[in-house]
Structures are given as C-alpha cells and as structure tokens.
Amino acid sequence: MFAAYAVRTDRDQPLDGLELGQRPEPEAPPGWTVVNVKAASLNHHDLWSLRGVGISDEVLPMILGCDAAGLDEDGNEVVVHSVIGQSGHGVGPREPRSILTERYQGTFAERVAVPAWNVLPKPKGLSFEEAACLPTAWLTAYRMLFTNAGVRPGRSVLVQGAGGGVATAAIALGAAAGLRVFATSRDEAKRRRAVELGAEGAYEPGARLPHRVDAVIETVGAATWSHSVKSLKPGGTLVISGATSGSNPPAAELNRIFFLELKVVGSTMGTKDELADLLSFCAATGVRPVIDSVLPLDRAREGFEKMAGGDLFGKVVLTV
C-alpha cells in the first residue's frame, strides 16, 4: 500500500527522512481492526517525529500520521482515536500510553490498524476531511479549554499563536461555546483570520490586552510565556500543550505565579470520551475545523514543507 513514512531522523533537516512509497499491509492482531483511510491531517507531532522526538531508530521505518477518518471493515464511516494503551482495550494491561507513530504505524497510508476500541462513528454532517482534523489538534484544544482550564460561557481566554492547528481550534471552539476569545499572531493576515473565526480581538505578541483573562491557551512556549503569565487575572489558569518556540523561557515569572495564585496546567491530547464529546459538539453547533489546504497523499511532502515554514492557517489534510 502507498504511504508517507520516516526512514531516518534528523533534528536540523527533518524532511530529509521523509519518503513516499510502498509499505506492507497492516496486520490486525486480536482486538484490532483495519480502517481504510479516506483523509488524514498533519500535526507538528509528525514533524517532531522526523526530528527524532518521541521515536527511536529501532522502530523505523515508521508510517507517519496520527489523525484519520475513513471506513471500517463493515463500510461504516469512522474516526480514529490515536492514543493507544489508554484503556487496555486491544493491548496488554501494562501497555504504556503512546500516540500512533511512536510505537505503532500511523495513518498516512491507504490503511491503518488500530484497536477496535479506538474507532468512533463519524457524524454524518462532517466530511472525512473535517473529521480527520479533530483527533489530535482539535481534541487537544477541547481538553485545554473545557477540562483543564475549566472555562464557562462568558469567561475570557487568550490564545497565543493564532494560525497553528491547536490555536485555531481553540479560537473556533471557544467562540462557539460563548467565550470571550483574544488571540495573538505576528502575522497581520492571521490576526484578521482569527477575528473572522470568532476572536473578539487579535493583537501582536506581547501587546496589552483590553483586560486580563481567565485562562491562556499556550502552545508557543518561550517566546510568549511572559506575556501569557502577565495576561492572567489573579487565580487564572495557564494551560500549556506545546512549546514550538522553545521550552526554556528567559523569565519564568515565578513571583507573579505564586503571588497571584495562578495555576499552570500541562495538557496532552484527550480521552476517547472527550473526542466523542467534541464530535457531538461540532455536529450540534455547526463549528467546523479550519482547513488550510487539502492535498493527495502523494503530495505529502508539500504539506510538510508548508507546516515546517509556518505558512498556514488551520490544518493541512491529506486525502487517500
């Protein structure tokens, strides 16, 4: 079957390790099933895998891709939950939690094998391309907002780095849920898009907001950390799920954190139940993932280049 996969890792030139070509058909052990992939979306996780983060040379070659929507063995339209080992269903009771592409082959292929427990029905109102955007970036944003930040309608949220998959999802989900959303971006066009998506205001990084917020959704890391901490109300919550600009901010702002009793919460992915809730939320509200571009699988390299260059707003989707 045709696939996009990593044959080696390189921290400085990650795309050198990406190849497109034929790979063996997936095998489904007891409790697993094979999904015929119709669409899969790119995540920064895929780029980090090519850099050697979260993956070892022993598992190479590795088909990349965490997210997928497609058809199960009975022809039902489904969405794949990409966290393996979270429940024990289809894996051993001591199976460590991992995401597809870390221990098991991923979704940038014609077919993918996953535990049957990891397959959810796709709402009819969502296209395969839209559904394929949800299991990683949108699920991460959903958990950050509603589980870990615990914000309710009417509360205010700052989303750092508008344009990225998680940030874009947080803006759209927050606006649809009745939150007052503010966003930042270095790019004027992305700031305009953020407002069109539902943000009350969009600003340059580090700019003073109209008022302090109840929560900050942080995926940028070192470059925006100080601004994120300073933007919070006393008792507010900073939820972080990534650090694309670096993991060591020059100023940790510890005095402000303890004096104002701020909460810093780490967040990674989400549960199968949260993904089911997210699918229902999108179906009920009409909110849809923002798709930057759709490419056939054999043009996957273009998608990776686009993501690596930061020249996108929303998700890049690969179709099979």
N, C-alpha and C positions, 0 to 999 in steps of 0.2 A: 504494500500500500504506500501511497505517496505521503510524505511527512516533512516537517521542518524540525531539525534536531541539532543538538550540540555535539560536536565531536571532540572538542577541547575547550579549555577556558583560558581567558586572557584578560587580566584586570584592566589593561590600558587599551587594548584593541579587541573588545568583546565580539564584534561582528565577524572577526576572522575565524571564529569557531563555529559559525552557523552554516549548516549545509542543508540543501533541499534534495530529496531523492527518495528512493525506495527503502522501506523498513519492514521487518517481519510483522505479520498479522498479530494482533494482541491475543493472548490466551486468558481465558476466564476461569480461575480456579473455583471450587465450590463456594457459593455465596456471592459470586461476582457475576457481572453481566457486561455485554459489549454494546456500546452506544455508537450508532452511525452518526458521525458529526456532520451537522449542517453549517454551523457557524461557531467560531471561537474568537475570543478577543485577547489582545495583547495587554500585558501588565508590566510594570517596571520589574516585577519579580523575574520575568523572563530575561530581561537584560542583565539583572544581577546574577542569574544562573550562569550566563555566558561569561561573567566576570569571575566565576568560581565561588560565589557566596551561596551557602546552603546546599552545595552539591559537591561530591567528591569525584575524582578521576575514575574511581573504581566502577561507578555506575554508568559511565559514558560508553557508547553514545546514548544520549537521552533525548527523547522527543519532548519539545518544549510545549508550553501552554497549560494554564490552569483552568480556564473557563471554557464551557462548551454547552451548546444546545443542539439537540438532534432527535433521532428516532431510536427507541429501544427495540429489542428483538421482536416485539409484537407490533411494531409500527406506531406506537404511541409517541406523541411529542413530549419531550422531557428536557429538563435542565439538570446539569451535573453539579453536585456539591463537591468541591475539590479538596476538602480536608479529609484525609484518610486516617483511621485509627482513633477518631474522636469518640467513637461509641463502642468499638469492639465488634460491630456487625461486619461480617465478611473478612475480618482479620483476627489475629490471635488476641487474647485478653491483655497481653503485655505489649501490644503493638504501640510504639511511640507515635505521637501525632506528627503528621507531615502533610505537606501540600503536594499535589500532583507535580511531577518533575523533580522532586527531591529524592524519593525512593522508587516511585512508580512512573511509568511512561505517561506523557502528557497528551494534550488534546489537539495539537497542531498536526492532525493526521486525519485520514479518512475514517478511522475507527479508534475507539479508546475503551479499555477495560477498567471498570470501577466496581466497588462493592455495590450490590443491588440496593442496599440501604441508602446509598449516596445519590440516588436518582429521584427527582421530584417531577410531578406533572407541570408542563408549561401552560400558563394561562393562554387561552385562545386569542386574547387581544394583543398579545406580544408576538412580534415577529421573531424568527430564530436569531437574527442579528441583534435585536434588542435584548432578548433573553440571555444571549451569550455574554453580555456586558455585566450581568448582575452578580455572579457568584464570588468575585474577588473584590474589585474596587467598590462596587455599589454595596455589597454586603459589609465591607469594612466601614464605609461611611455610615450605613444604617446602624451598626453596632456602636460606633463612636458617638453618634448623636443621641440615640434613644435608649441605649443600655448604659454606656459608660459616662456620658455627660448628663444623661437624665433630664434633658431639657423638655419643656412642655410648650404648647402653643402660646405665643405672646412673649416668650423669652428671647433673648438676643444671643447671636452666635457670630464669631469671626472665623472665616475660613481663609487660611493662608494659602497662597499659590494657586489662584484660580487658573484653570486650564488642564491641570492634571486629572487623571481619572477619579481618584478619591475626592479631591476638592470639588470637581464639577458635580459629582454625585451628591456631596454634602450640601451644595447650594440648592440643587433641584429638590432634594428630599426635604431640606429644611423649609424652603419656601412653600412646598406643597403641604407641609404639616403645620403651617401657620407661625413659623418662627420669624423673627426679625434678623435677616441674614446680611452680614457685611463681608466683603471679600477684598483680597489684595492680589495684585499682579504687577510685575514690571512692565508688562505689555499693555498699551492703551487699548488695542483691539480686544484683548482678552477681558479687560475691565468692562468694556461695553457689553461683551457677550455675557458676562456674569450678571449684569443688571437685567439684560433681556431674559436671563434664566430665572430671575426672581429675587436677586440680591437687592436690598434697599439702597445700598451704596457700594461702590468699589473704588479702592484707593491704591496709591503706590505703596510698596512695602515700607513699613515704619511710620506711615502717616498717622496723625492723630485722628481718632475716630470721633463721631459726634458724641458718644458716651461709652463708658466701659461696658463690657458684655458679660453675660452669664457663663459663657463657655467659648473655648477656642478649639478649632479643629486644626491640628498641626501635622503636616506631613513633610514640611520643608527642612526643619531641623535648625542647624546652627545659624543660618542667615536670618531667620525670623524669630528665633527663640525669645530674645529680649523683648521684642515688640509684643509677642504673644502674652508673656507674663505681665507686662505693663498694661495690656489692654483689658485685663480681667477685673471685675468687681471684687470687693472683699468676699471671700468664701467661694469664688468662682472655680471652674474646673477647666484645666488644660488637658485635652486628650490627644495623645501622640501615637501615630501608627507608622511613621517613617521619618527618614532624615536624608532626603536626597541631596541636600547641600552640605552634609557633614553631620557627624554625631557628637561633636565636642564644641558647644557654643562658647564664645570667648568670655561671656558673663553668664553665670548660672542663675543670677538674681535670687540667691537663697534668702537674703534678708527680707525681700519683698514676699517671697513664698511663705515663710513662716509667720511674718508679722501680719499679713492679710489673710492668713489661714487658707491659702489657695491649695487646690488639690491637683496633683499631676497624675494622670492615669494612662498607663500603657494599654494599647488595644491592637489585637491581631485578628484579622478575618472575622468570623462569626460562626454561629451554630447552624445546624440544619433547620431547626425551628425558626431561627431568625431569617434564614433565606426564604422559608415558606411564607413568613410574615411579609417580607419585602416583596415577593412575587404578588401576594394579595394586595399589598398597598399600591403597587404600580397598576394592577388591574382595576382597583376600585377608584383611584384618583385620576387616572389618565396620565400621570407623570411617566416619562419615558427617558431612558438613557440618552445622553448626548453622544452622538456618533460623529467623530471627526471624518472618518473615511472607511470605505469598505473595499477590500482587495481580495482577489482569489488567492488561495493558499500558495500557489506557485510564485506569487509576488510578495511573499512574506518578508523578504529582505528589505523591500521598500518601507514596509510598516515599521520594522525595527529601526531603520535609519531615521524615520520621522520621529519616533519616540525618543531615540537617543539624542536627537537635536533639539528636542523640546518644542518642535514646530507643530503643535496640535492643540486642539481644544476638545476634550472628550476622548472617546475611545476609538482605537483602530481595530476593526473587525476583519477577520479572515474567513472567507466562505469556502466550503468544500463542494 
